[in-house]
Amino acid sequence: MKSVGFVAPNFRCRVSRTGSSRRIALLDYAATADELGKILEDLQYEVHAIEPYDFEDWRARARQQTLQAIAEYNSTGKVTFNASLWGELKHHLFRLFDGQCAYCEVKVTDVDPGSVEHYRPKGRVEEAPDHPGYYWLAYNERNWFPACPLCNEVAKRSHFPIAPNSPRAYKQDDEGQERPMLLTPYDVDLDRDFEFVFAKRGIACMIVGKTERAKETIRVCGLDRGELSISRGEQWLRAQQDFLALVLVNGSFEKAQRDFDATARRREFSSVCRAAVQRMSA
């Protein structure tokens, strides 16, 4: 699982894909417009305009949509969601997570558009058949994470387990009383919650939960599926090889560690790469 903090976008961009005349609007974050322009060009966008953006504009529209959702549910018992609102943040979320799935850390954007996944599901809850879903959080940006098709549509879906004897929220503001059993990239502590164990034979790298929430996150999101274990093992070995090369170049573990850490979060399975190098430095 990625460990990331949410950062609000501060620029609105007009771009097109290289070779395409269709222009699209993106929200994104960078220290400066020049820096963002270079990043977008590296992502194979042709940049037509970059202008400062106040994220409060988006949040105001999200609050209005939330009020409409609550009113619609109170009136009809159903909610029609406006997917375009979270669609506006999709590019920003994937950039925030370095193009990776928030749960399994596969590099999604290389092969798939990916999805915006609702941590608390918006329309139903697998563990509570009578629950209408957390419709009042459908437009809360901290309830969204970028996800690959397998994690979003096959594994996590509408699951949201809570701790035994925990109350479940059925209306706005009651979610603070819940004790969720699924970790999020915003509250995960990789050292506390997970351990990665490289197989003595073969190249598989297993993910092991060290806390009850971590174990449940692995189970619900299918983070121990076989193909992930193989891919993690490959990245474990690659990270250690790259780190040894940095040691030779820098002449010390300390300098090599700084250089590796500077780019580690952008690696696929970044938490695994981090653990692999920590194991060498121990």
Sequence and secondary structure as in RCSB ss.txt:
>XXXX:A:sequence
MKSVGFVAPNFRCRVSRTGSSRRIALLDYAATADELGKILEDLQYEVHAIEPYDFEDWRARARQQTLQAIAEYNS
TGKVTFNASLWGELKHHLFRLFDGQCAYCEVKVTDVDPGSVEHYRPKGRVEEAPDHPGYYWLAYNERNWFPACPL
CNEVAKRSHFPIAPNSPRAYKQDDEGQERPMLLTPYDVDLDRDFEFVFAKRGIACMIVGKTERAKETIRVCGLDR
GELSISRGEQWLRAQQDFLALVLVNGSFEKAQRDFDATARRREFSSVCRAAVQRMSA
>XXXX:A:secstr
          EEEEEEETT   EEEEEE  SSHHHHHHHHHHTTEEEEEEEE  HHHHHHHHHHHHHHHHHHHHH
HS     HHHHHTTHHHHHHHTTTB TTT  B TTT   EEEESS SS  TT TT    GGGTT GGGEEEE HI
IIIIIITT   B TT     STTGGGG  BSS  TTT  HHHHEEEEE SSSS EEEEESSHHHHHHHHHHTTT 
HHHHHHHHHHHHHHHHHHHHHHHHHSSHHHHHHHHHHHHTTSTTHHHHHHHHHHHH 
